[in-house]
Amino acid sequence: MAKKKSSFWDKLKNEFTTTALVLIPIGIAINQVGRLISTALSLPIFLDTIGTVFMAMLSGPWVAAIGGFLTNVVTAIAYGRPTSVFFGTVQLAIGLIAGFAVYKTWLKKGINVLWTGIVIALMAALVSSFISTIVAGGVSGSGVDLVVGIFLAAGQKYWTSMIGARLITESIDKILAVFIPWISVKRLPEKYARMFKYTSKVR
């Protein structure tokens, strides 16, 4: 008798194991700690997607996408910043891109960590520039606003300043956001690595 082929929804359901569900609040907490460090030091980088990429490397794209989006929901509720929910779409996309790279085993090669960070940075710079302009008048409330201001003071046009500043800051931020979890997963003791579905695609 032919084995019934699993549907997309069956496969999606299988991604959300008990271990993956426990990982989501941990990933959100990592993102929030990174964000607090960035805010406290007024850094021009965000540090709030490390947990999202970490979830992607351990439990795949869909878990990372949901966890990443929920990070911004938590930010919106905890800090009274409803516009953060709109930026959750960037987190969602980061989870999917990083998770796809993991699924394809691209991150087994160190050089692909760099390229994945750059691809994520390009997406984040473009999408967040438009969201920031539409919902916040171009102000993000983070250190990147200073970089935008430097571009504008140098005589650059608005969109050149917005996208140019974010390309610089996002590139640094997102390469770190991929590299830090990658090193962590590579060094994860085997007994813990076996608990997660996707670690073998990274190690």
Backbone as JSON, one array per atom type, in Angstrom:
{
  "sequence": "MAKKKSSFWDKLKNEFTTTALVLIPIGIAINQVGRLISTALSLPIFLDTIGTVFMAMLSGPWVAAIGGFLTNVVTAIAYGRPTSVFFGTVQLAIGLIAGFAVYKTWLKKGINVLWTGIVIALMAALVSSFISTIVAGGVSGSGVDLVVGIFLAAGQKYWTSMIGARLITESIDKILAVFIPWISVKRLPEKYARMFKYTSKVR",
  "N": [[0.86, -1.2, 0.0], [0.58, 2.19, -0.89], [2.41, 4.79, 0.64], [0.94, 7.5, 2.31], [1.34, 10.77, 1.15], [2.8, 13.43, 2.89], [1.18, 16.5, 3.7], [1.72, 20.06, 3.17], [0.93, 21.36, 5.5], [1.02, 19.34, 7.38], [3.76, 18.84, 7.44], [4.59, 21.32, 8.37], [3.43, 21.35, 10.9], [4.9, 19.34, 12.11], [7.31, 20.59, 12.49], [7.03, 22.12, 14.74], [7.82, 20.99, 17.37], [7.84, 19.87, 20.83], [10.28, 20.64, 21.92], [11.02, 22.67, 20.13], [9.0, 24.53, 20.61], [9.6, 25.25, 23.22], [11.99, 26.49, 22.72], [11.32, 28.87, 21.43], [10.47, 31.05, 23.29], [12.98, 31.35, 24.5], [14.61, 32.18, 22.37], [13.33, 34.62, 21.82], [13.9, 35.97, 24.19], [16.7, 36.18, 24.0], [16.86, 37.92, 21.81], [15.66, 40.19, 22.94], [17.42, 40.84, 25.01], [19.69, 41.49, 23.5], [18.67, 43.73, 22.18], [18.26, 45.47, 24.35], [20.9, 45.89, 25.2], [21.95, 47.18, 22.93], [20.34, 49.51, 22.93], [20.95, 50.63, 25.44], [23.63, 51.28, 25.12], [23.49, 52.95, 23.01], [24.08, 52.06, 20.41], [24.8, 51.88, 16.86], [23.84, 49.61, 15.72], [21.51, 46.84, 15.9], [21.26, 44.29, 17.24], [19.17, 42.57, 17.78], [18.33, 40.3, 16.48], [19.7, 38.02, 16.8], [18.75, 35.88, 18.33], [16.67, 35.03, 16.67], [17.97, 33.97, 14.41], [19.38, 31.99, 15.71], [17.27, 30.31, 16.5], [16.51, 29.47, 13.95], [18.71, 27.93, 13.2], [18.54, 25.82, 14.93], [15.9, 24.84, 14.94], [14.7, 25.34, 12.48], [13.16, 27.14, 9.62], [10.41, 28.0, 9.93], [9.79, 27.97, 12.66], [11.67, 29.85, 13.48], [10.75, 32.09, 12.07], [8.21, 32.58, 13.23], [8.99, 32.93, 15.92], [10.7, 35.13, 15.61], [8.94, 37.14, 14.68], [7.21, 37.31, 16.89], [8.95, 38.39, 18.71], [8.92, 41.13, 18.18], [6.28, 41.68, 18.73], [6.26, 41.3, 21.48], [8.0, 43.39, 22.18], [6.42, 45.58, 21.38], [4.3, 45.4, 23.2], [5.57, 45.4, 25.73], [7.02, 47.8, 25.79], [5.28, 49.71, 24.95], [5.21, 50.36, 22.23], [3.62, 50.3, 19.54], [4.28, 50.4, 16.81], [6.37, 48.69, 16.5], [5.41, 46.21, 15.83], [5.01, 46.26, 13.08], [7.63, 46.18, 12.16], [8.12, 43.62, 12.76], [7.69, 42.06, 10.55], [10.09, 42.12, 9.22], [11.71, 40.64, 10.93], [10.39, 38.2, 10.67], [10.93, 37.59, 7.99], [13.71, 37.36, 8.15], [13.97, 35.07, 9.72], [12.95, 33.15, 7.94], [14.74, 33.34, 5.74], [17.26, 32.76, 6.92], [16.63, 30.24, 7.94], [16.12, 28.84, 5.58], [18.65, 28.82, 4.44], [19.92, 27.21, 6.3], [18.44, 24.84, 6.01], [19.23, 24.09, 3.44], [21.76, 23.34, 3.96], [23.8, 25.16, 3.62], [25.21, 26.59, 5.51], [27.15, 24.98, 6.54], [29.53, 25.58, 5.48], [31.9, 27.99, 6.27], [32.24, 30.43, 4.81], [29.77, 30.9, 3.75], [28.32, 31.82, 5.85], [28.97, 34.49, 5.99], [27.92, 35.38, 3.49], [25.2, 34.8, 3.82], [24.58, 36.52, 5.93], [24.94, 38.97, 4.6], [22.97, 38.87, 2.58], [20.66, 38.81, 4.19], [21.0, 41.29, 5.41], [20.72, 43.09, 3.23], [18.02, 42.68, 2.53], [16.8, 43.44, 4.98], [17.62, 46.12, 5.22], [16.36, 47.41, 3.04], [13.58, 46.8, 3.4], [13.09, 47.65, 6.06], [13.67, 50.37, 5.83], [11.57, 51.39, 4.26], [9.38, 50.7, 5.91], [10.01, 52.16, 8.22], [9.85, 54.76, 7.24], [7.13, 54.93, 6.49], [5.61, 54.27, 8.83], [6.85, 55.57, 10.96], [7.88, 57.99, 10.24], [10.49, 57.95, 9.37], [12.13, 57.79, 11.55], [13.76, 55.7, 13.76], [14.35, 55.46, 16.41], [16.69, 54.44, 17.33], [20.31, 53.84, 17.37], [20.91, 53.96, 14.67], [19.7, 56.14, 13.58], [21.45, 58.25, 13.97], [23.45, 57.71, 12.11], [21.98, 57.99, 9.76], [21.48, 60.71, 9.98], [24.07, 61.72, 9.63], [24.54, 61.11, 6.95], [22.54, 62.76, 5.78], [23.44, 65.29, 6.61], [25.69, 65.42, 5.12], [24.74, 66.1, 2.71], [23.31, 64.26, 1.24], [20.48, 62.79, -0.43], [17.14, 62.03, 0.84], [16.26, 59.22, 0.58], [18.6, 58.03, -0.23], [20.14, 58.47, 2.02], [18.65, 57.09, 4.01], [18.58, 54.37, 3.08], [21.29, 53.91, 2.51], [22.56, 54.35, 5.02], [21.36, 52.33, 6.49], [22.17, 50.08, 5.1], [24.87, 49.99, 5.74], [24.84, 49.77, 8.6], [23.12, 47.58, 8.95], [24.5, 45.55, 7.63], [26.75, 45.06, 9.27], [25.4, 44.38, 11.62], [23.77, 42.14, 10.88], [25.58, 40.25, 9.9], [26.94, 39.67, 12.25], [24.72, 38.65, 13.59], [24.31, 36.24, 12.35], [26.77, 34.97, 12.56], [27.37, 34.71, 15.34], [25.32, 32.89, 16.45], [26.0, 30.72, 14.79], [28.63, 29.97, 15.55], [27.99, 29.24, 18.15], [26.25, 27.04, 17.81], [27.94, 25.29, 16.46], [29.67, 24.67, 18.51], [28.1, 23.47, 20.34], [27.49, 21.01, 22.78], [27.32, 17.53, 21.95], [25.25, 15.98, 23.11], [23.26, 17.83, 23.59], [22.89, 18.92, 21.1], [21.67, 16.88, 19.68], [19.07, 17.09, 20.45], [17.76, 18.82, 18.83], [16.29, 19.4, 15.63], [17.57, 20.52, 13.39], [20.3, 20.95, 13.77], [22.22, 19.22, 12.73], [22.42, 20.03, 10.13], [23.96, 22.21, 10.18], [26.32, 21.77, 11.6]],
  "CA": [[0.0, 0.0, 0.0], [1.4, 3.4, -1.02], [2.43, 5.65, 1.82], [0.31, 8.8, 2.05], [2.29, 11.88, 1.12], [2.49, 14.47, 3.88], [0.84, 17.81, 3.16], [2.53, 21.16, 3.69], [0.52, 21.67, 6.87], [1.54, 18.25, 8.21], [5.19, 19.1, 7.6], [4.72, 22.5, 9.21], [3.09, 20.94, 12.26], [6.0, 18.54, 12.62], [8.42, 21.47, 12.87], [6.77, 22.71, 16.06], [7.93, 19.98, 18.42], [7.88, 20.44, 22.19], [11.58, 21.3, 22.06], [10.97, 23.91, 19.34], [8.12, 25.47, 21.31], [10.35, 25.76, 24.37], [13.06, 27.33, 22.19], [10.81, 30.17, 20.98], [10.68, 32.12, 24.3], [14.42, 31.55, 24.72], [15.06, 33.02, 21.26], [12.78, 35.96, 22.04], [14.66, 36.57, 25.29], [18.01, 36.55, 23.45], [16.64, 39.13, 21.0], [15.36, 41.32, 23.82], [18.67, 41.22, 25.7], [20.5, 42.19, 22.5], [18.07, 45.05, 21.96], [18.53, 46.29, 25.53], [22.33, 46.26, 25.15], [22.07, 48.18, 21.86], [19.69, 50.75, 23.36], [21.68, 51.19, 26.57], [24.9, 51.82, 24.64], [23.2, 53.79, 21.83], [24.84, 51.51, 19.28], [24.14, 52.02, 15.56], [23.36, 48.29, 15.3], [20.33, 46.49, 16.69], [21.54, 43.11, 18.07], [17.91, 41.98, 18.22], [17.93, 39.18, 15.63], [20.58, 36.88, 17.08], [17.88, 34.8, 18.76], [15.9, 34.56, 15.51], [18.86, 33.11, 13.62], [19.65, 30.84, 16.57], [16.11, 29.42, 16.35], [16.57, 28.89, 12.6], [19.77, 26.91, 13.15], [18.18, 24.68, 15.77], [14.56, 24.3, 14.69], [14.21, 25.56, 11.13], [12.68, 28.46, 9.19], [9.08, 28.41, 10.39], [9.91, 28.27, 14.08], [12.4, 31.12, 13.56], [9.88, 33.16, 11.57], [7.21, 32.87, 14.26], [9.7, 33.48, 17.07], [11.18, 36.46, 15.27], [7.79, 38.07, 14.65], [6.73, 37.48, 18.26], [9.89, 39.29, 19.4], [8.45, 42.51, 18.02], [5.01, 41.78, 19.45], [6.65, 41.49, 22.88], [8.53, 44.76, 22.27], [5.29, 46.5, 21.28], [3.52, 45.33, 24.44], [6.4, 45.73, 26.9], [7.51, 49.18, 25.77], [4.25, 50.61, 24.45], [5.6, 50.83, 20.89], [2.85, 49.49, 18.59], [4.9, 50.36, 15.48], [7.32, 47.57, 16.47], [4.76, 45.06, 15.19], [5.26, 46.36, 11.64], [9.01, 45.71, 11.92], [8.11, 42.17, 12.94], [7.76, 41.42, 9.23], [11.52, 41.98, 8.92], [12.14, 39.49, 11.72], [9.8, 37.01, 10.05], [11.71, 37.31, 6.77], [15.05, 36.92, 8.56], [13.83, 33.67, 10.14], [12.76, 32.32, 6.75], [15.98, 33.32, 4.95], [18.27, 32.01, 7.68], [16.19, 28.85, 8.0], [16.3, 28.25, 4.25], [20.09, 28.57, 4.3], [20.21, 26.05, 7.14], [17.79, 23.68, 5.37], [20.04, 23.72, 2.29], [23.08, 23.02, 4.53], [24.79, 26.12, 3.15], [26.0, 27.13, 6.61], [28.23, 24.09, 6.91], [30.73, 26.27, 5.02], [32.03, 29.26, 6.96], [32.09, 31.59, 3.93], [28.35, 31.13, 3.52], [27.82, 32.6, 6.98], [29.12, 35.88, 5.55], [26.97, 35.68, 2.41], [23.85, 34.78, 4.38], [24.44, 37.78, 6.65], [24.82, 40.06, 3.63], [21.64, 38.77, 1.96], [19.69, 39.24, 5.19], [21.2, 42.73, 5.6], [20.12, 43.79, 2.08], [16.57, 42.62, 2.7], [16.42, 44.21, 6.15], [17.84, 47.55, 4.95], [15.32, 47.9, 2.12], [12.24, 46.69, 3.99], [12.97, 48.5, 7.26], [13.67, 51.78, 5.4], [10.2, 51.72, 3.85], [8.5, 50.63, 7.07], [10.34, 53.28, 9.08], [9.33, 55.98, 6.62], [5.67, 54.91, 6.46], [4.96, 54.22, 10.15], [7.55, 56.34, 12.0], [8.43, 59.22, 9.68], [11.92, 57.8, 9.12], [12.86, 57.73, 12.81], [13.67, 54.36, 14.34], [14.58, 55.52, 17.84], [17.9, 53.67, 17.64], [21.54, 54.49, 16.97], [21.02, 54.11, 13.22], [19.24, 57.5, 13.24], [22.64, 59.09, 13.93], [24.11, 57.45, 10.83], [21.13, 58.65, 8.76], [21.73, 62.15, 10.13], [25.39, 62.02, 9.05], [24.33, 61.11, 5.5], [21.77, 63.95, 5.42], [24.3, 66.45, 6.83], [26.68, 65.42, 4.04], [24.08, 66.55, 1.5], [22.66, 63.17, 0.52], [19.03, 62.83, -0.46], [16.5, 61.26, 1.92], [16.28, 57.78, 0.4], [20.01, 57.63, -0.23], [20.57, 58.48, 3.43], [17.96, 56.03, 4.73], [19.01, 53.04, 2.64], [22.75, 53.84, 2.65], [22.88, 54.19, 6.43], [20.9, 51.01, 6.95], [23.03, 49.05, 4.49], [26.11, 49.91, 6.54], [24.58, 49.26, 9.94], [22.52, 46.24, 8.87], [25.53, 44.58, 7.23], [27.5, 44.7, 10.48], [24.47, 43.75, 12.56], [23.27, 40.84, 10.44], [26.7, 39.3, 9.85], [27.08, 39.24, 13.65], [23.53, 37.89, 13.97], [24.46, 34.89, 11.82], [28.04, 34.4, 13.01], [27.33, 34.35, 16.77], [24.63, 31.59, 16.61], [26.73, 29.67, 14.06], [29.69, 29.53, 16.44], [27.36, 28.6, 19.31], [25.73, 25.73, 17.39], [29.11, 24.46, 16.15], [30.31, 24.27, 19.76], [27.1, 22.88, 21.22], [27.78, 19.61, 23.09], [26.54, 16.59, 21.13], [24.03, 15.52, 23.79], [22.24, 18.86, 23.43], [22.68, 19.09, 19.67], [20.75, 15.83, 19.23], [17.7, 17.44, 20.84], [17.17, 19.72, 17.83], [16.14, 18.77, 14.31], [18.34, 21.13, 12.31], [21.71, 21.19, 14.09], [23.07, 18.41, 11.84], [22.54, 20.73, 8.86], [24.88, 23.31, 10.41], [27.58, 21.26, 12.15]],
  "C": [[0.89, 1.24, 0.0], [1.28, 4.26, 0.23], [1.86, 7.02, 1.47], [1.35, 9.92, 2.15], [1.86, 12.96, 2.1], [2.19, 15.79, 3.2], [1.77, 18.86, 3.75], [2.21, 21.42, 5.15], [0.99, 20.59, 7.84], [3.03, 18.47, 8.5], [5.43, 20.28, 8.53], [4.45, 22.15, 10.68], [4.23, 20.16, 12.9], [7.21, 19.36, 13.03], [8.28, 21.97, 14.31], [6.69, 21.61, 17.12], [7.92, 20.67, 19.79], [9.18, 21.21, 22.41], [11.6, 22.64, 21.33], [10.11, 24.95, 20.03], [8.79, 26.06, 22.54], [11.44, 26.73, 23.91], [12.57, 28.74, 21.84], [10.95, 31.25, 22.05], [12.15, 32.38, 24.62], [14.99, 32.46, 23.63], [14.58, 34.45, 21.4], [13.57, 36.68, 23.12], [16.06, 37.01, 24.82], [17.9, 37.83, 22.63], [16.43, 40.35, 21.88], [16.59, 41.79, 24.58], [19.59, 41.99, 24.75], [20.0, 43.59, 22.26], [18.35, 45.98, 23.13], [19.98, 46.77, 25.56], [22.54, 47.36, 24.11], [21.52, 49.53, 22.29], [20.49, 51.43, 24.48], [22.98, 51.86, 26.14], [24.75, 52.74, 23.44], [24.0, 53.35, 20.61], [24.08, 51.71, 17.97], [23.73, 50.68, 14.95], [22.32, 47.82, 16.3], [20.54, 45.32, 17.65], [20.27, 42.37, 18.51], [17.41, 40.86, 17.3], [18.81, 37.95, 15.84], [19.75, 35.66, 17.48], [17.07, 34.2, 17.62], [16.73, 33.6, 14.68], [19.22, 31.85, 14.41], [18.51, 29.82, 16.48], [16.12, 28.74, 14.99], [17.58, 27.76, 12.53], [19.43, 25.67, 13.96], [16.87, 24.02, 15.33], [13.95, 24.68, 13.35], [13.54, 26.91, 10.88], [11.36, 28.9, 9.8], [9.07, 28.74, 11.87], [10.61, 29.61, 14.27], [11.54, 32.29, 13.13], [8.86, 33.58, 12.61], [7.87, 33.51, 15.48], [10.2, 34.89, 16.83], [10.06, 37.48, 15.28], [7.29, 38.35, 16.07], [7.66, 38.36, 19.09], [9.38, 40.73, 19.35], [7.08, 42.73, 18.65], [5.28, 42.03, 20.93], [7.18, 42.91, 23.09], [7.4, 45.78, 22.27], [4.5, 46.55, 22.58], [4.33, 45.85, 25.63], [6.79, 47.2, 26.96], [6.5, 50.18, 25.2], [4.59, 51.21, 23.09], [4.89, 49.99, 19.83], [3.47, 49.4, 17.19], [5.91, 49.22, 15.36], [6.73, 46.35, 15.77], [5.01, 45.07, 13.69], [6.66, 45.87, 11.29], [9.15, 44.21, 12.16], [8.15, 41.42, 11.62], [9.21, 41.22, 8.79], [12.07, 40.76, 9.66], [11.63, 38.18, 11.1], [10.61, 36.59, 8.82], [13.11, 36.81, 7.1], [15.0, 35.44, 8.97], [13.71, 32.74, 8.95], [14.05, 32.22, 5.93], [17.06, 32.49, 5.64], [17.91, 30.53, 7.72], [16.34, 28.13, 6.68], [17.76, 27.91, 4.02], [20.51, 27.36, 5.11], [19.68, 24.78, 6.48], [18.61, 23.17, 4.19], [21.47, 23.34, 2.67], [24.18, 23.97, 4.05], [25.72, 26.56, 4.27], [27.01, 26.14, 7.17], [29.58, 24.67, 6.48], [30.77, 27.67, 5.63], [31.8, 30.48, 6.08], [30.63, 31.92, 3.68], [27.67, 31.84, 4.69], [27.86, 34.09, 6.61], [28.08, 36.24, 4.51], [25.53, 35.7, 2.91], [23.58, 36.07, 5.15], [24.23, 38.96, 5.72], [23.44, 40.05, 2.97], [20.56, 39.25, 2.94], [19.78, 40.76, 5.4], [20.55, 43.54, 4.46], [18.61, 43.83, 2.21], [16.13, 43.54, 3.83], [16.55, 45.71, 5.91], [16.72, 48.12, 4.08], [13.95, 47.92, 2.78], [12.08, 47.63, 5.18], [12.99, 49.98, 6.91], [12.26, 52.22, 5.02], [9.25, 51.71, 5.05], [8.73, 51.83, 7.99], [9.77, 54.59, 8.54], [7.81, 56.06, 6.73], [5.08, 55.03, 7.86], [5.6, 55.11, 11.2], [8.2, 57.61, 11.46], [9.93, 59.17, 9.48], [12.76, 57.72, 10.38], [12.67, 56.36, 13.44], [13.83, 54.36, 15.85], [15.81, 54.73, 18.28], [19.12, 54.43, 17.14], [21.68, 54.7, 15.48], [20.55, 55.49, 12.77], [20.42, 58.47, 13.15], [23.36, 58.93, 12.6], [23.31, 58.09, 9.68], [21.39, 60.15, 8.78], [23.06, 62.57, 9.51], [25.27, 62.07, 7.52], [23.61, 62.38, 5.05], [22.62, 65.21, 5.55], [25.35, 66.57, 5.73], [26.05, 65.8, 2.69], [23.41, 65.47, 0.68], [21.15, 63.32, 0.57], [18.45, 61.87, 0.57], [16.66, 59.76, 1.74], [17.71, 57.23, 0.32], [20.54, 57.52, 1.19], [19.96, 57.31, 4.19], [18.54, 54.65, 4.38], [20.52, 52.87, 2.82], [23.16, 53.6, 4.09], [22.52, 52.8, 6.93], [21.71, 49.89, 6.31], [24.31, 48.87, 5.29], [25.84, 49.25, 7.88], [24.01, 47.84, 9.91], [23.55, 45.19, 8.48], [26.34, 44.12, 8.44], [26.61, 43.89, 11.42], [24.11, 42.33, 12.14], [24.38, 39.8, 10.25], [26.98, 38.77, 11.26], [25.94, 38.33, 14.05], [23.57, 36.47, 13.43], [25.7, 34.22, 12.42], [27.98, 33.92, 14.47], [26.55, 33.04, 17.0], [25.37, 30.45, 15.93], [27.85, 29.09, 14.91], [29.11, 28.75, 17.61], [26.89, 27.19, 18.96], [26.89, 24.78, 17.08], [29.74, 23.9, 17.43], [29.34, 23.63, 20.74], [27.44, 21.41, 21.5], [26.82, 18.67, 22.37], [25.23, 16.17, 21.8], [22.9, 16.54, 23.7], [21.9, 19.06, 21.95], [21.65, 18.09, 19.14], [19.29, 16.15, 19.56], [16.98, 18.25, 19.76], [17.29, 19.13, 16.43], [17.15, 19.26, 13.29], [19.84, 21.29, 12.58], [22.65, 20.41, 13.16], [23.28, 19.08, 10.48], [23.51, 21.92, 8.95], [26.27, 22.81, 10.8], [28.39, 20.49, 11.12]]
}
